[in-house]
Amino acid sequence: MVSELQHGEITDAEIFEAHVGGKLSIGLTAPLDTQRALSIAYTPGVAQVSRAIAADHALAARYTWSNRLVAVVSDGSAVLGLGDIGPAASLPVMEGKCGLFKQFAGLDAIPIVLDTKDPDEIVETLVRLRPTFGAVNLEDISAPRCFEIERRVVEALDCPVMHDDQHGTAIVVLAAMMGAAKVLGRDMATLKVVVSGAGAAGVACSNLLLASGISDVTVLDSRGILHVDRGDMNNVKADLARRSNPRGLVGGMVKALVGADVFLGLSAGVVPEELIASMAPGGIVFALSNPDPEISPEIAAKYAAVVATGRSDFPNQINNVLAFPGVFRGALDAGARRITQQMKVAAAEAIFSVVSDDLAPDRIVPSPLDLRVGEAVASAVAHAADISV
């Protein structure tokens, strides 16, 4: 029996039908409908182009698509809220990601799913494939391996690399925080922020919020608050503990949320209503676990002045599509070899700028479908890349 999803009137049958044959195809930039066109595009004409590139590899940027092609790469180990479902099952997600690159940034992208979780093999594979693409979007790779893999791929390749689960999320969260602070008339730097989740997104969001001037950030994992005296943390968490939690809090969520201004949920946990009620009045709740937020938005709104989720059926959707297409477009436009912290902050400011003249408690970020966002982000990132050179 066909079931209906909560999301409007979309049925399972409609979803599966839309995915038949995948969501991507290759298109031509010029027709191949005459013998002359065939001779130019393939033999014998193509040999001239290949000889020229062999003599000067820089010409590949002009005469192939590689310079503007994004590789969307995953091992299928942390896909959406589904977990470790493997490369084959992750492919529909990666295809969808490639479609978003095309729709919102005009960039071609190809999905690459790897049948290995070994960081050495993943890095080596991308090094060997480097002539094929111009940038790498790492996707749905589990923590803490994602931190090592991203760092090593960035070091190994001479092109933009970003793990979107980390930095795309962080960019949009920072933009939303800018919007919420302005709506409430708050100085963002004075906010007391509690981050629930110390995985890929939680760590990246905490780092970007700290870099943007918010000093009071407290981070929790499944065992409680990260603090310097805990002995059960990996290197990434230990490093974050040294740079966060300035009040030296210990314990769990009960301790962290008392008097907090912001709750940022990036875990699959559930936060009881009474803990949200213990926050400072007129606060901010970003319950971003998907599809089930850490707390119901309706309940959170009883205590918080601004509420956001990761879902499209509630106001203030925090969606990575606001960030990653424009970030990669801007980096490629500028010929950047790296995506820097300065470029990420510029992206967040650009997202905020699109909605800054039309802010409201239920509109702190633009719609994910707003085509102005990709252009604004790309321009800001390209400018920041030029400045950082």
N, C-alpha and C positions, 0 to 999 in steps of 0.2 A: 504494500500500500504506500503510495506517495505521501510523504509527510511535508507539512509546510513549515518553513523556518519562521522565526520570530520577526525577521527582517522583511516587513511588508508582506507581499503575496508571492514571494519567490518560492518555488517548489524545488525539491531535490531533482526532479526530472529536468527542469529548466536549467539548473546548474550543470548537470552532467552533459546535457545536449550542447551547451555553450563551450564545453571543453573537448568535444570530440575532435580528434586530429590535432589537438594542441591549440595554442592561442597565437602562434607566430608563423610567419612565412617570409621568404626572401623576395624582395621586389627589385626590379631593374631600374637603373637610372637613365637608361636609353633603350629604345626598342631594338630587338634582334630579328627583324622581319624581312631583311633583304640579304643577299649574298655579300654585298658591300659592308653592311653593318656587321655581319658575322666575321668578315675578314679583318675588320678593325678591332672588334671586341675580343676575338680569339685569334686563331692562327690565320695569317702569319703576323698580323699587326701587333699582337700582344708581346711577341718576342722582343720588339724594339723597346717596349716599356721595361720588360724584365732585364734586358741588357743595361739600360740606363740605371735602374735601381741597383744592379750588381756593382756598377761602377761608383755609385753614390747612394748609399743606403738612406740618406735623408730624403730622397725623392719618393720613398714609399709613403710619406705623409701626404704628398700631393696626388699620387696616382693610384692609391689603394684606399680602402675605408679604414685601415688599421688605426690611423691617428685619431679617429673620432669614435672608435668602437669600444664599448664598455663590456668587459667580461663579468658576468654575474655568477659568482663562484660559491658553491656550498658543498658540504659533506653530509648534509641532511641530519645533523646531530642535534639541532635545537630549532625545529621548524614551527613557527607560530606558537600556539599553545599545545602543539601535538607532541613535542619532545623529539626523541631520537627515532625518526621513522625511516631513515636511510635515504640514499641519493635518488633512487627511482621515484619514491613518493614525494620527494621535495621538488621534483622537476616542474610540476604545475605552478608552484609558487614562484620559482625562478623565471618561468615563462611570463608570468604576470608582472613580475618586476621589470623585465625587459620591455613589456608593453607600456609600463608607466614612464620609463625613460623616453620612449618615442613620443608618447602623448604630451608630456609636460616639459620636455627639453629638446625634442627633435633629434635625440641621439639614438643611433642604432646600438643594440646590445644583444649579446648572445648568452644563453644559460650554459654553464659548465658545472655539472654535478660529478663529484669525485668519489669513487668507491674506495676511500681510505680515510681514516681519522688520524693518520700519522702526520704530525707537523712537518717532518723532514720530507715526506713524499708530496705533501700539498705544496710546500715551497718550491721543491724541485720541479714539479709539474708546471707551476706558473712561470718559473724562470725559463723553462724550455718552450713554453707557449708565448713568451713575450712578443715575438715579431708579429703575432696575430692581432693584438689589441692595443689600445691606447690608454686604458685605465682599468682598474680592478675594483669591483664592488663585492666585498666579502659579505656573505649572508648566512644567517641561521647556523652558525658554528658555535658549539657549546662553550661556556666558560668553565675553567679558566684558560682552556687551550686557545680560545679566540684571541686573547691578549698576546700570547707568544706568536701565534701565526700572523696576526696583523703586523706586529713589530718586525718580524723577520721578512715578510713579503715587502714591506715598506723599504727595508734596508737593501733587499736584493734587487728591486726593480727601479728603473729610472722613469717612473710614470706615477700619476695619482693613484693612491690606494686608500680605500676607506671601508671599515666594517660598519655597515649601516645600522645594525642593531645597537651598536654603541653610539656612534656619533650623529647619525641621522636623528635618533631619538633625542639625544642631548640638545641638538640645535633647536628642534621644535619645542622642547620643554623650556629652554631658555627664552625663546620668543614668546611663549605663552606666559611665562613668569613676568616678562616685561609688560605684556598686556594687562595681566591681572594687577600688578603693582600700580600701573597708571590708573586703571579703573578705580582702584581703592584709595588712590592718593598716597601710596606708601613709597618710602625710599627702599628700593629693592635690596640694597646693601645691608639694611637693618633687619631683614627677615630671619626668623629662626626656622630652618628647614629640616624636616625629617624625611629621609629617603629610606623606604622599605624595599630592600633588595640590593644585593651586592654582586649581582651577576654582570653581564656585559653592559646592559643599559644603565643599571644603577651606578656602576663605577664611572662610566663616561659622563652621565648626567652630573654626578657629584663633582667630578673634575672640572666640567665646564662652568658649573655654578660657582665653584670656588674661584676659578679664573676670572669670572665676570665681576667679582667683588663681594659676593655673599660669603661672609666669614663663618657664620654659625650654621654649619651643615652637620647633621648627625645621621649616620648611616647604620642600618641594621641588616644582618643576614638572618638565617633561620635560627641562629644561636644567640641572637641579641645584638646589642650595640657594639660597633667596632670601637675598640679603645686600645691604647698602647700596651696595656698589661695583659691583654688576652694572648694566650699561647697557641690557639688552635686555628690561626689564620694563614692563608697562603701569602705569598710575597705581595701580590696586588692589593689584597685587603690590608696587610700590615702597613704598606706604604700609604694607603688612603687613611688609615687610622691615625698616622702621624700628622696628617695635614687637615684633619677634620675634628669634630667633637671638641671644640675649644673649652666647653664647660666641664669636660671630663666625666660625662655621664656614663654610668654602668647599668646593666640590667636589660630590660626588654622594652617592648612598645609602650607599656604603661608608663614607664619612667620617661621615655623619649617624647611622648606627645603632650604631656602636661605643659600648657602655656605656649606650645608651638604655633607659629603663624602659618606654616605650610606643611601639608602631608603630600608626599610624592610617592605613589605606589607603583612599584615596578617588579612585583613578585606575584606569585599565584596565591598568596595568603589572603585571609579574611580579617578585616579590622572591625571590631565590635563598635556599635554606635556610641557606647559610653566613653570610648577612648577619643573618638572624634569630638564628642561633647566637652572633653577636657582641654581642648585646644583653646588658644586665645580667641576672643570674640572677633567676628568679621574676618575669619581666616580664609585660606585657599586650600582646596582639596583636589589633587590630580590623582584620580584612581584609574590607572592606566592598564591594569591587567585585562587581557582580552581572551575570550569574550565576556568573562565575568569580572567586573570591577571589584576591587577589594572591599568596597562598601557601595551600596545602592546610591546612585546620584540623588534620588529623592530624599533619602535619609540624610546624606551628607549636607544637602541644601538647608536642612533645619538648623545647622550650626555654622556653615561656611558661607561667605559672601560670594565666592566664585568656586564653581565646581567644573571639572573637566574629566573626560574619559578618553579611551581609545576607540570608542564606538561611534558610528555615524548616525545612530538613532537618538543621540543626546546632543545638546549644544556643546560647543567647545571641543571638537574632536582633535586630539593630538595625534596627527598622522604624519609618518615619515615622508610621505609623498610631497609634503610642503618643502622638504629640504633636499633630499638626495639628487633629484634630477638637475636642479639648478646648481648645486654644489659641483657636480661633475662637469656640467656644461661650462661653468665659469672657470674651473681648473683647466679644462681642455682649451677653452678660448684663449687663456693666458699663457698656454704652453707650460704650465706649472709641473714640476716634478714631484711635489708634495702637497698634501692638503694640511695646512697649518692650523694652529689654534686661532690665529688671527682671522683666517678665512672662515672658520666655523662661527666665530662671534659675528663677523660681517654677515653671514647667512642668516643668523638669528635676527639681527637688526633689520635686515631686508624683509623678512617675513613679517615682523612687527610693523614695519613702515607701511605695508599694504593695507593694514586694518587700523592704523593708529588714529585716523580721522573719524572712524566709525566704531569706536570701542563701546562695549557694553558688558555687563557681567556675564551675559550669555554669548558674547562675541569677542573673545580675547585673541583669537587667531583667525586668519582667513579660512574660507572653505577650501578643502583639498582640491576642489574642481576649479578654483579661481586661477585662470591662465596667466594672470598678472604676476603670480608668485614666482614661477619658474624664471621669467625674464628678470625680475628684480633680484632674485638670489644670484643668478648667473652673473649679472652685472656687478653686484657687490663683491662676490667672490673673486672675479677676475681683477677688480680694482685692488682688493686686498692682497692678491697674489703678486701684482705688480709692485705694490709698496714693500712687500716682504722680501723681494729679490735683492 
